[in-house]
Amino acid sequence: MLGQMQFDSVHVLSSVGVVAVLYLFYFIIQTTRNELRIRRLGVRAPVLAQTPCTGLRWFVAAARAQLNHRLFEFFDDMFAAARGAPTGDDCVEVQVTRAGGQRYIITRDPEHVKAILAGQFAQFGKGKEFHDRWSPFLGDSIFTTDGALWHDSRGMIRPMFVKDRVSDLVVFERWSAALVRQIERQRRGLVDFGAEKHNGGGEGVVDIQSLFYRMTLDITTDFLLGASVDSLSNPRDEFAEAFNEVQRLQMYITMLGPFFRVVPRRRYKAGIRAIDRFVMPYIEAALKLPAAELEKRTSASSSEFTFLHSVARHTRDPKVLRDQIVAVLLAGRDTTAATLSWAFYQLSRYPAKVARLRAEILDTVGPAPNAPSYENLKNMPYLRHVLSETLRMYPAVPYNLRIALEDTAIPSKDGQGPPIAVLKDDVVVYSTLSMQRRRNLYPQSRDGGDFADPALFEPERWENWTPKPWTYVPFNGGPRICVGQNFALTEMAYVVVRLLQKYDQIEYVGDWNAQFHEPEIVGKPGQGLRSGCTRQRVQRDEREWEPKSGTLEEPLVPITTEKEEEMKKTKRIQRRGGWA
């Protein structure tokens, strides 16, 4: 018996030894094959981690930076670690899996961004891995697919963002009017939508960032579905809260790379179910429309034309409709709200810039109730410069990625020396935030002497400066350039005009220097934006400003209790069908 046990032990040890030797041979062969593939294509970027142990430590550090809202600083430290490398210090490599496995190539080099978004577009895409991790949220939408699926998605979406559609400003007027009403109600302490927990209480203090997010959600759902979630009136709406939670968890799933399975999914799945509960009834109603009625509603003259009706002409598949709507909802709400928040955050520091911007608005549009036209918005250069400078400092999507669909290479530093090898399935992460903050991409003092520090908010720089190609890409570039960028810029400009027609100062409440960049899917001010909102300067002709949307709305100035009751009574009559 003892002899048998000894024999078994020796047999087990021998088997383990054989397996270890075979794995060692496999490791050596895979590493050699991998290195040969890389050498045929070019060279490696500076390697920060190359084994599962060092790779795990890197991802843990990245996740910790994400949790502590220090991802921008983490990226800067990462590139600083590569300083002096022959291939430059704007691109590094991390590998976390087996030898010959997937690598992460992280860059802030404009030439790399140009290559993956345009010059070598066919060689880079979202890839299967990205699609699988994002599909519970965004399905087979424009943001998760490649090839024919992506092309078809873009074709369905594009008609809603042509100039004739974007220049119809009714939806912007309706919800900017609602925004100002909520600002006034918060200023007077008439709402208890949890604003106190954000702004610290006190009459006259407004949580303007929260209002921006709620307004852009209302605009986007109105534009997409023809019916808004009315988040400005009901900030605790189930759909809005679920949408926020799903985005937060999706960012962690993405950031953790190969370790994404550690993210708990219960709240993530519950949030997606809540999103579907809101969206699907509208889709089902659209699919029930006869073809003739759908065609009628999508005619150029129809007031009932919506994104949903437009897409429903191309497909009767409810999943396709759902995926495109949720994807555009993500792009349409957060990017605009975050950019408006950053713009007002920066403007609150510079009263002279606010005065200049307001003067341009009043000179071009006039005081309220004059509403800006599409041509007005395009013909205010300082307004354009304010938005461009905000997007330069705070690009809406600060971190993005593409996956190599085949073995390829991206250019070396300054186009000199061998290129950086990228193998099939490698992930290229590019940070527009890090790139657009690089000081060496801007004119140096010796080149002119009057170029403002790139770290400062200076809209005036745009009067005599144009960024070099691919150093400023707030809406991406190449074939995947944001199809809704004109919509977003028009919406932001409209809201800025309407607010500064009414208010002449923007006041920041709290420690301005303590603000930080919260790196979710869309980067936003991490402390929110508490404002004494502005000082109101109401002129006589502003008192009767009402939205020109054809709906019954309250005026945009404080009203008496008697007038409130009269309007409520009128609304009740309207809901019963008594409104003529």
C-alpha positions in Angstrom: 0.0 0.0 0.0 2.8 2.4 1.0 4.6 1.5 -2.2 1.6 2.2 -4.2 1.2 5.6 -2.6 4.8 6.5 -3.3 4.4 5.4 -6.9 1.2 7.6 -7.2 3.1 10.6 -5.7 6.0 10.2 -8.1 3.5 9.9 -11.0 1.7 13.1 -10.0 4.9 15.0 -9.6 6.1 13.7 -12.9 2.9 14.8 -14.6 3.1 18.3 -13.0 6.7 18.5 -14.2 5.7 17.6 -17.7 2.9 20.1 -17.8 5.2 22.8 -16.5 7.8 22.1 -19.1 5.2 22.0 -21.9 3.8 25.4 -20.7 7.3 26.8 -20.6 7.9 25.7 -24.2 4.5 27.1 -25.1 5.4 30.4 -23.4 8.7 30.6 -25.3 7.2 29.8 -28.6 4.3 32.3 -28.2 6.6 35.0 -27.1 9.0 34.4 -30.0 6.2 34.3 -32.5 4.8 37.5 -31.0 8.1 39.3 -31.1 8.7 38.3 -34.7 5.3 39.6 -35.7 6.1 42.9 -34.0 9.5 43.2 -35.6 8.1 42.6 -39.0 5.7 45.6 -38.5 7.9 47.9 -36.5 8.8 48.4 -32.8 7.1 48.4 -29.4 6.1 51.6 -27.6 7.7 51.9 -24.1 6.4 49.0 -22.1 4.9 49.7 -18.6 3.7 46.2 -17.9 4.2 42.9 -19.6 3.2 40.1 -17.3 -0.2 39.2 -15.6 1.2 40.4 -12.3 2.5 43.8 -13.4 -0.5 44.2 -15.7 -2.9 43.5 -12.9 -1.2 46.1 -10.7 -1.5 48.6 -13.6 -5.2 48.0 -14.0 -5.8 48.3 -10.3 -3.9 51.6 -10.3 -6.0 52.8 -13.2 -9.3 51.7 -11.5 -8.2 53.5 -8.3 -7.4 56.7 -10.3 -10.9 56.4 -11.9 -12.6 56.1 -8.5 -10.6 59.0 -7.1 -11.3 61.2 -10.2 -7.5 61.3 -10.9 -7.5 59.6 -14.3 -6.1 62.6 -16.1 -3.2 62.8 -13.7 -2.7 59.0 -14.0 -2.4 59.4 -17.8 0.1 62.2 -17.4 2.2 60.1 -15.0 2.1 57.2 -17.4 3.4 59.2 -20.3 6.0 60.9 -18.0 7.3 57.4 -17.2 8.2 57.0 -20.9 10.1 60.2 -21.2 13.3 59.9 -23.2 12.1 56.7 -25.1 13.2 56.5 -28.7 9.6 56.2 -29.9 8.6 59.3 -27.9 6.8 59.8 -24.6 3.3 60.2 -25.9 2.6 56.4 -26.4 3.0 53.5 -24.0 2.1 49.8 -23.9 0.6 47.6 -21.3 0.1 43.8 -21.6 -1.8 41.9 -18.9 -2.6 38.4 -20.4 -0.6 35.5 -21.6 2.4 35.8 -23.8 1.3 36.8 -27.3 -2.0 38.0 -25.9 -3.8 41.3 -26.2 -1.9 44.5 -25.6 -3.2 48.0 -24.7 -1.4 50.8 -26.6 -2.2 54.1 -25.0 -1.6 57.3 -26.9 -2.0 61.1 -27.0 -0.2 61.6 -30.3 -2.2 63.5 -32.9 -0.7 61.3 -35.7 -1.9 58.2 -34.0 -5.4 59.6 -33.6 -5.3 60.6 -37.3 -4.2 57.1 -38.3 -6.8 55.1 -36.4 -9.7 57.5 -37.1 -9.0 58.3 -40.7 -5.8 57.2 -42.5 -6.1 53.6 -41.5 -9.8 53.6 -40.7 -10.4 50.1 -42.2 -7.8 48.6 -40.0 -9.4 49.8 -36.7 -12.8 49.5 -35.3 -14.9 48.8 -32.2 -14.3 45.1 -32.4 -16.1 42.1 -30.9 -14.9 42.5 -27.4 -16.1 46.2 -27.1 -19.4 45.2 -28.7 -19.9 42.4 -26.3 -19.2 44.5 -23.2 -21.4 47.4 -24.4 -24.2 45.6 -26.1 -26.4 45.2 -23.0 -26.6 49.0 -22.9 -26.2 50.2 -26.5 -27.0 47.0 -28.4 -26.0 46.9 -32.1 -26.0 50.7 -32.4 -23.7 53.2 -34.2 -21.3 53.2 -31.3 -20.8 49.5 -30.9 -20.6 48.1 -34.5 -18.3 48.0 -37.5 -18.6 47.4 -41.2 -22.1 47.1 -42.8 -23.9 47.3 -39.4 -22.2 50.6 -38.6 -22.8 51.9 -42.1 -26.5 51.1 -41.9 -26.8 52.7 -38.5 -25.2 55.9 -39.6 -27.4 56.0 -42.7 -30.5 55.7 -40.5 -29.4 58.5 -38.2 -28.0 61.0 -40.6 -31.3 62.4 -42.0 -32.3 63.7 -38.6 -29.2 65.9 -38.4 -29.3 67.8 -41.7 -29.4 71.5 -41.5 -33.1 71.9 -42.2 -33.8 69.8 -39.1 -31.2 71.3 -36.8 -32.2 74.9 -37.8 -35.7 74.3 -36.5 -35.2 75.7 -33.0 -38.7 75.1 -31.5 -37.5 72.3 -29.2 -34.6 74.3 -27.9 -36.9 77.3 -27.2 -39.4 75.1 -25.4 -36.8 73.6 -23.0 -34.6 76.6 -22.5 -37.7 78.4 -21.4 -38.4 75.6 -18.9 -34.8 75.8 -17.7 -35.1 79.4 -16.9 -38.3 78.8 -15.0 -36.6 76.2 -12.9 -33.7 78.5 -12.2 -36.1 81.2 -11.0 -37.9 78.7 -8.8 -34.7 77.5 -7.2 -33.5 81.0 -6.7 -36.7 81.8 -4.8 -36.5 78.5 -2.9 -39.8 77.2 -4.3 -38.6 73.7 -5.2 -37.4 70.8 -3.0 -36.1 68.5 -5.7 -33.1 67.6 -3.6 -31.4 70.8 -4.8 -30.4 71.7 -1.2 -28.3 68.5 -0.8 -26.3 69.6 -3.9 -26.0 73.3 -3.3 -25.8 73.5 0.4 -29.1 75.3 0.8 -29.7 79.0 0.8 -32.1 81.1 -1.2 -30.7 82.2 -4.6 -28.3 79.2 -4.9 -29.0 77.1 -8.0 -27.6 73.6 -8.9 -27.2 74.7 -12.5 -25.3 71.5 -13.6 -28.2 69.3 -12.5 -30.6 71.6 -14.4 -28.4 71.4 -17.6 -28.5 67.6 -17.4 -32.2 67.5 -16.9 -32.9 70.0 -19.7 -30.7 68.1 -22.2 -32.5 64.9 -21.3 -35.8 66.6 -21.9 -34.6 68.1 -25.3 -33.2 64.7 -26.4 -36.3 62.6 -25.5 -38.5 65.3 -27.1 -36.4 65.2 -30.2 -36.1 61.4 -30.4 -39.6 60.4 -29.3 -41.8 63.4 -29.6 -42.5 63.2 -25.9 -40.2 64.3 -23.1 -39.4 62.6 -19.8 -39.9 66.1 -18.3 -36.9 65.7 -16.1 -36.8 69.4 -15.3 -40.1 69.0 -13.4 -39.4 65.6 -12.1 -35.7 65.0 -11.4 -36.2 61.8 -9.6 -37.7 60.1 -12.6 -36.9 56.4 -12.7 -35.6 56.5 -16.3 -33.2 59.4 -15.6 -31.8 57.7 -12.5 -31.4 54.4 -14.2 -29.7 56.1 -17.2 -27.1 57.7 -14.9 -26.4 54.5 -13.0 -26.0 52.3 -16.1 -23.5 54.9 -17.5 -21.5 54.9 -14.3 -21.2 51.1 -14.2 -20.5 50.9 -17.9 -17.4 53.1 -17.4 -16.1 50.7 -14.8 -16.7 47.7 -17.0 -14.7 49.4 -19.7 -11.9 50.7 -17.5 -11.2 47.3 -15.9 -10.3 45.7 -19.3 -9.8 42.0 -19.0 -11.0 42.1 -15.4 -14.4 43.5 -16.2 -16.2 40.5 -14.8 -15.6 41.7 -11.2 -18.1 44.5 -11.7 -21.4 43.6 -10.0 -24.3 43.5 -12.6 -27.5 43.5 -10.5 -28.0 47.3 -10.6 -26.6 47.5 -14.1 -29.2 45.0 -15.4 -32.0 46.6 -13.4 -31.1 50.0 -14.9 -31.2 48.6 -18.4 -34.7 47.2 -17.7 -35.8 50.6 -16.5 -34.5 52.3 -19.7 -36.4 49.7 -21.8 -39.6 50.3 -19.9 -39.4 53.9 -20.8 -38.4 53.6 -24.5 -40.3 50.5 -25.7 -43.9 51.9 -25.4 -43.0 54.7 -27.9 -41.4 52.2 -30.2 -44.4 49.9 -30.1 -46.7 52.8 -30.8 -44.6 53.9 -33.8 -44.6 50.3 -35.2 -48.4 50.3 -35.1 -48.7 53.3 -37.4 -49.8 52.4 -40.9 -47.2 53.0 -43.6 -49.2 55.9 -45.0 -49.4 57.6 -41.6 -45.7 57.1 -40.9 -44.9 58.6 -44.3 -47.1 61.6 -43.5 -45.4 62.2 -40.2 -41.9 62.1 -41.7 -42.7 64.6 -44.4 -40.7 67.9 -44.2 -43.8 69.9 -43.2 -45.0 67.6 -40.5 -44.9 69.0 -36.9 -45.0 65.4 -35.6 -41.7 64.4 -37.2 -39.4 62.7 -34.7 -36.2 60.7 -34.8 -38.2 57.5 -34.0 -40.5 58.0 -37.0 -37.5 58.7 -39.3 -35.7 55.5 -38.2 -38.9 53.4 -38.3 -39.1 54.1 -42.1 -35.9 52.0 -42.5 -36.7 49.1 -40.2 -39.6 47.5 -38.3 -37.3 45.7 -35.9 -38.0 47.0 -32.4 -34.5 46.0 -31.2 -32.8 48.1 -33.9 -35.0 51.0 -33.1 -34.3 50.6 -29.3 -30.5 50.4 -29.8 -30.3 53.5 -32.0 -32.5 55.6 -29.7 -30.6 54.7 -26.6 -27.3 55.4 -28.4 -28.3 58.9 -29.6 -29.8 59.6 -26.2 -26.5 59.0 -24.6 -24.7 61.2 -27.1 -27.3 63.9 -27.1 -27.8 64.4 -23.3 -24.5 64.1 -21.6 -22.1 65.7 -24.0 -24.1 68.9 -24.3 -24.9 69.1 -20.5 -21.3 68.6 -19.5 -19.9 71.2 -22.0 -22.5 73.8 -20.8 -21.5 73.0 -17.2 -17.8 73.5 -18.0 -18.5 76.7 -20.0 -20.4 78.3 -17.1 -17.8 77.1 -14.6 -15.0 78.9 -16.5 -17.1 82.0 -17.3 -17.9 82.4 -13.6 -14.2 83.2 -13.1 -14.0 85.9 -15.8 -16.7 88.6 -15.5 -15.2 90.6 -18.3 -15.6 87.6 -20.7 -19.3 87.3 -19.6 -19.8 91.0 -20.3 -18.3 90.7 -23.7 -20.3 87.6 -24.6 -23.5 89.2 -23.3 -22.9 92.4 -25.3 -22.4 90.3 -28.5 -25.7 88.5 -27.8 -27.7 91.7 -27.1 -26.1 93.4 -30.2 -27.0 90.5 -32.4 -30.3 89.2 -31.0 -31.5 91.9 -28.8 -32.9 91.5 -25.3 -35.6 88.9 -24.5 -38.2 88.2 -25.7 -36.3 88.2 -29.0 -35.4 84.7 -29.9 -32.2 83.9 -31.7 -32.4 82.5 -35.2 -30.1 79.9 -36.7 -28.3 82.6 -38.6 -27.9 84.6 -35.4 -26.2 81.7 -33.7 -23.8 81.2 -36.6 -22.9 84.9 -36.7 -21.7 85.4 -33.2 -17.9 84.7 -33.3 -17.2 85.2 -29.6 -20.0 82.8 -28.7 -18.4 80.2 -31.0 -15.0 80.9 -29.5 -16.4 80.3 -26.0 -17.7 76.9 -27.0 -14.6 76.0 -28.9 -12.4 76.9 -26.0 -14.5 74.9 -23.6 -14.3 71.9 -25.9 -10.5 72.4 -26.2 -10.1 72.2 -22.4 -12.8 69.7 -21.8 -13.5 67.4 -24.8 -16.8 65.7 -24.0 -15.5 62.1 -24.5 -12.0 62.3 -22.8 -11.0 58.7 -23.4 -11.9 56.5 -26.3 -10.5 53.3 -27.9 -10.3 51.3 -31.1 -9.4 47.7 -31.6 -7.0 46.6 -34.4 -8.9 44.4 -36.9 -5.7 43.2 -38.5 -1.9 43.4 -38.0 -0.8 47.0 -38.7 1.3 49.8 -37.4 0.9 53.5 -36.4 3.4 56.3 -37.2 6.5 56.8 -35.1 7.2 60.1 -33.4 7.3 63.0 -35.9 7.2 60.3 -38.7 10.8 59.5 -38.1 12.1 56.0 -37.3 10.3 52.7 -37.4 6.5 52.7 -36.8 4.9 51.3 -33.6 3.5 47.8 -34.3 -0.1 47.0 -33.5 -1.2 43.4 -33.7 -4.7 42.1 -34.5 -7.0 42.5 -31.4 -4.7 45.0 -29.7 -6.6 47.9 -28.1 -5.5 51.4 -28.9 -6.7 53.8 -26.2 -6.5 57.5 -27.1 -7.1 60.4 -24.8 -8.3 63.6 -26.4 -8.2 65.3 -23.0 -4.5 64.5 -22.5 -3.7 65.4 -26.1 -5.5 68.7 -26.1 -3.7 69.7 -22.9 -0.2 69.0 -24.3 1.6 72.3 -24.1 4.0 71.4 -26.9 1.1 71.3 -29.4 0.6 75.0 -29.0 2.6 78.1 -30.1 5.5 78.8 -27.7 6.2 82.2 -26.4 9.2 82.5 -28.7 6.9 82.0 -31.7 4.9 85.1 -31.0 4.9 86.0 -27.4 1.2 86.7 -27.0 -0.3 83.2 -27.1 -2.2 82.6 -23.8 -1.1 79.8 -21.6 -2.9 76.6 -22.9 -3.9 75.8 -19.3 -6.1 78.9 -19.1 -9.6 79.5 -20.5 -9.0 82.1 -23.2 -11.7 82.3 -25.9 -9.8 85.2 -27.4 -7.0 82.9 -28.6 -9.4 81.6 -31.4 -9.5 85.1 -33.0 -6.1 84.6 -34.6 -5.2 81.0 -34.0 -6.3 77.7 -35.7 -5.4 74.4 -34.2 -3.1 72.2 -36.2 -4.9 69.2 -37.9 -5.9 66.4 -35.5 -4.7 68.3 -32.4 -8.4 69.4 -31.7 -10.9 66.6 -32.2 -13.8 67.2 -29.7 -16.2 65.4 -32.1 -13.8 62.8 -33.2 -12.8 62.7 -36.9 -12.8 60.7 -40.1 -15.8 58.6 -41.2 -17.0 58.2 -37.6 -17.0 62.0 -36.9 -20.0 62.8 -34.8 -23.1 63.1 -37.0 -24.8 65.3 -34.4 -22.1 67.9 -33.8 -24.1 70.7 -35.5 -27.1 69.8 -33.4 -25.1 69.9 -30.2 -23.4 73.2 -31.0 -26.7 74.8 -32.0 -28.3 73.6 -28.8 -25.5 74.8 -26.6 -25.4 78.2 -28.3 -29.1 78.6 -28.0 -29.1 77.9 -24.3 -26.2 80.3 -23.7 -28.0 83.0 -25.6 -31.2 82.6 -23.7 -29.5 82.6 -20.3 -27.3 85.6 -20.9 -30.3 87.5 -22.4 -31.8 87.3 -18.9 -28.8 87.4 -16.6 -25.7 89.7 -16.6 -23.4 87.9 -14.2 -22.5 84.3 -13.4 -21.4 83.6 -9.8 -19.7 80.4 -8.7 -20.7 79.3 -5.2 -17.9 77.4 -3.4 -14.2 76.9 -3.9 -13.6 77.4 -7.6 -10.1 75.8 -7.4 -11.4 72.7 -5.7 -13.4 71.6 -8.8 -12.2 68.4 -10.5 -12.8 66.5 -13.7 -15.0 63.4 -13.2 -13.9 60.9 -15.9 -17.1 59.0 -16.7 -18.1 58.2 -20.3 -18.5 61.9 -20.6 -16.2 64.1 -18.5 -18.1 66.5 -16.2 -17.4 68.8 -13.2 -17.1 66.4 -10.3 -18.4 68.8 -7.7 -21.4 69.9 -9.7 -21.9 73.5 -10.5 -23.4 75.5 -7.8 -24.2 79.0 -8.8 -25.7 82.2 -7.3 -26.7 81.7 -10.9 -26.5 85.2 -11.9 -27.8 88.6 -11.1 -31.0 89.2 -12.9 -31.4 92.4 -14.9 -35.0 92.4 -16.0 -35.9 95.0 -18.6 -39.4 96.1 -19.2 -39.7 94.3 -22.5 -38.4 91.0 -20.9 -41.3 90.6 -18.6 -43.6 89.1 -21.1 -41.2 86.6 -22.6 -43.0 83.3 -23.3 -41.9 80.4 -25.3 -42.9 80.4 -29.0 -43.6 76.7 -29.1 -47.3 76.7 -29.5 -47.7 75.2 -26.0 -49.0 76.8 -22.9 -46.1 77.8 -20.7 -45.4 80.1 -17.8 -43.6 83.4 -18.3 -39.9 83.4 -17.6 -40.0 85.9 -14.7 -41.4 85.6 -11.2 -45.2 85.6 -11.3 -47.9 86.3 -8.7 -49.8 83.6 -6.8 -53.0 84.7 -8.5 -51.5 84.3 -12.0 -50.1 80.9 -11.1 -53.5 79.7 -10.1 -55.0 81.1 -13.3 -52.5 79.3 -15.4 -53.0 76.0 -13.5 -56.7 76.3 -14.1 -56.1 76.9 -17.8 -53.9 73.9 -18.0 -56.6 71.7 -16.4 -59.0 72.9 -19.1 -56.4 72.1 -21.8 -55.9 68.6 -20.5 -59.7 67.9 -20.6 -59.7 69.0 -24.3 -61.2 72.4 -23.7 -58.3 74.3 -25.1 -59.0 75.9 -28.5 
